[in-house]
């Protein structure tokens, strides 16, 4: 895939996500913020944009608390000509799957090679941020949409560490100081992968992963 094609899809992704973000009911935003520990009093509270994007991610692509997806509302009323780039991206976003993955080396066709931690399968992800050398071997969580033989991130991408994995597995995971650089993710034992795969079947799994990443300081200081 050419760099130009990636930019076209990236721009379409931003247009669709932005449009869907305007269709989030206040009640849904409140539920997502509560699930993430970002609700204070009667409003969403955050200390940086990355934290707020977690709320939007859930509300648009996979809300908890019985709320419908803002993406589905946008699909019903938005205007997306059949065959357009935006229509293709909207369809891909509707099918996007949440997973945990380990970033790898640069891919010969652009982007990076990666490993789907839950499924043990290789990935080819087109993402400018993940293509940085310093994140090779590091773990992340987020939704991936399939586009013409490769994946693109959509919504939020959360860093995950060994401590986050331990917390998701229900084991003691001490809170470490916020790392200056994200440490590599240790390869998981087969039984831990199986446990995470089972946990991922639950509707609130993305919210649990994001909350663990927040609690372990990987999105900076939390609001007071």
C-alpha positions in Angstrom: 0.0 0.0 0.0 1.4 3.4 -0.9 1.8 6.2 1.6 -0.8 8.2 -0.3 -3.4 5.5 0.1 -2.7 5.3 3.9 -3.1 9.0 4.2 -6.4 8.8 2.3 -7.8 6.1 4.7 -6.4 7.9 7.7 -8.2 11.1 6.8 -11.4 9.2 6.1 -11.1 7.5 9.5 -10.8 10.8 11.3 -13.8 12.2 9.4 -16.0 9.3 10.4 -14.8 9.1 14.0 -15.3 12.8 14.4 -18.8 12.7 13.0 -19.7 9.7 15.2 -18.3 11.6 18.2 -21.0 14.2 17.8 -23.7 11.6 18.3 -22.7 10.5 21.8 -25.6 11.0 24.3 -24.6 12.5 27.6 -25.8 9.5 29.5 -23.4 7.2 27.5 -20.5 9.5 28.0 -21.1 9.5 31.7 -21.3 5.7 31.8 -18.0 5.3 29.9 -16.2 7.9 32.1 -17.4 6.1 35.2 -16.1 2.8 33.9 -12.7 4.4 33.4 -12.6 6.3 36.7 -12.8 9.6 34.8 -16.1 10.9 36.2 -16.0 13.5 38.9 -19.2 15.0 40.3 -21.4 15.5 37.2 -18.8 15.7 34.4 -16.0 13.9 32.6 -12.6 14.8 34.1 -9.3 14.2 32.4 -5.8 15.7 32.6 -4.8 15.2 28.9 -6.4 14.5 25.6 -5.3 10.9 25.5 -7.5 10.2 28.6 -10.5 11.8 27.0 -10.0 9.8 23.8 -10.5 6.6 25.9 -14.0 7.9 26.8 -14.8 8.6 23.1 -13.4 5.3 22.0 -15.8 3.4 24.3 -18.8 5.6 23.5 -18.3 5.4 19.7 -17.1 1.8 19.2 -18.0 -0.3 22.2 -19.9 1.3 25.1 -20.6 -0.3 28.4 -23.7 0.1 30.5 -26.2 -1.0 27.8 -25.7 2.0 25.5 -25.7 1.8 21.7 -22.6 2.7 19.7 -22.4 6.2 18.4 -20.9 4.7 15.2 -24.2 2.9 14.5 -26.1 6.2 14.9 -23.8 7.8 12.5 -24.2 4.9 10.0 -28.0 5.4 10.1 -28.1 9.1 9.5 -24.7 10.0 8.0 -24.3 10.5 4.2 -21.7 8.1 2.8 -21.9 7.5 -0.9 -21.5 3.8 -1.8 -18.0 3.0 -2.8 -16.5 6.2 -1.3 -13.4 6.1 1.0 -15.5 7.2 3.9 -18.1 4.4 3.3 -15.3 1.8 3.2 -13.8 3.1 6.4 -17.2 3.2 8.1 -17.8 -0.5 7.2 -14.3 -1.4 8.5 -14.9 0.5 11.7 -18.1 -1.3 12.2 -16.2 -4.6 12.1 -13.1 -3.5 14.1 -11.9 -6.0 16.7 -10.4 -5.1 20.1 -7.2 -7.0 20.9 -3.8 -6.8 22.7 -0.8 -6.7 20.5 3.0 -6.5 20.6 4.7 -4.0 18.2 7.5 -5.4 16.1 9.9 -4.3 13.4 9.1 -2.2 10.4 7.1 -3.9 7.7 8.6 -3.9 4.1 5.4 -2.4 2.7 5.2 0.3 5.4 3.9 0.4 8.9 5.0 -2.4 11.3 4.8 -6.1 11.9 3.1 -7.0 15.1 1.8 -10.0 17.0 -1.8 -10.4 18.1 -1.2 -11.5 21.7 -4.7 -13.0 22.2 -4.8 -15.0 18.9 -1.1 -15.6 18.3 -1.3 -14.4 14.7 0.9 -11.9 12.8 -0.4 -8.4 12.0 0.6 -5.8 9.5 -0.4 -2.5 11.1 -0.3 0.9 9.4 0.2 3.5 12.1 2.7 6.4 12.2 3.0 6.5 16.0 3.6 2.8 16.4 6.3 2.8 13.6 8.7 4.5 16.0 11.8 2.4 16.8 11.5 2.9 20.6 8.2 1.1 20.8 9.4 -2.2 19.2 8.6 -5.0 21.6 6.1 -3.0 23.6 2.5 -4.0 24.2 -0.6 -2.1 23.2 -4.4 -2.5 23.3 -6.9 -1.2 20.9 -9.3 -1.8 18.1 -7.9 -2.7 14.7 -9.9 -2.4 11.4 -9.0 -4.4 8.3 -8.3 -2.5 5.2 -7.1 -4.2 2.0 -4.7 -6.7 3.6 -3.5 -4.6 6.5 -4.8 -3.3 9.8 -5.3 0.3 11.0 -5.8 1.4 14.5 -9.1 3.2 15.2 -10.2 4.9 18.4 -7.7 4.8 21.3 -4.5 2.9 21.6 -3.5 2.1 25.2 0.0 1.1 26.3 0.1 -2.2 28.3 2.9 -3.5 30.6 3.5 -6.7 32.5 1.8 -5.0 35.5 -1.3 -4.3 33.4 -1.4 -7.9 32.3 -1.1 -9.1 35.9 -4.0 -6.8 36.9 -6.2 -8.1 34.1 -5.4 -11.7 35.3 -6.5 -10.8 38.8 -3.1 -11.0 40.3 -1.3 -8.6 42.6 0.3 -5.9 40.4 2.1 -3.1 42.3 1.7 0.4 40.8 5.1 1.4 39.4 6.2 5.0 38.8 5.2 6.2 35.3 8.0 5.0 33.0 9.9 7.5 31.0 10.0 4.9 28.2 7.5 2.1 27.8 9.2 -1.2 28.7 8.9 -4.3 26.4 6.1 -6.7 27.1 7.3 -10.1 28.4 6.0 -13.1 26.4 3.0 -14.6 28.0 2.6 -18.2 29.2 0.0 -20.2 27.3 -2.4 -20.5 30.2 -2.3 -16.7 30.7 -3.1 -16.1 27.0 -6.0 -18.5 27.3 -7.3 -16.7 30.4 -7.0 -13.3 28.7 -8.7 -14.7 25.6 -11.7 -15.9 27.7 -11.8 -12.5 29.5 -11.9 -10.7 26.1 -15.3 -12.3 25.4 -16.9 -9.9 27.9 -18.4 -6.7 26.7 -16.5 -4.6 29.2 -13.0 -6.1 28.5 -11.8 -3.0 26.6 -13.0 -0.7 29.4 -11.1 -3.0 31.9 -7.9 -2.8 29.9 -8.1 0.9 29.5 -8.9 1.3 33.3 -5.8 -0.9 34.2 -3.6 1.2 31.9 -4.9 4.4 33.5 -4.5 3.1 37.0 -0.9 2.1 36.3 0.0 5.6 35.2 0.5 4.9 31.5 -1.7 7.9 30.6 -0.1 10.3 33.0 -1.5 11.7 36.2 -5.2 11.1 36.8 -7.6 13.9 37.6 -8.2 14.7 41.3 
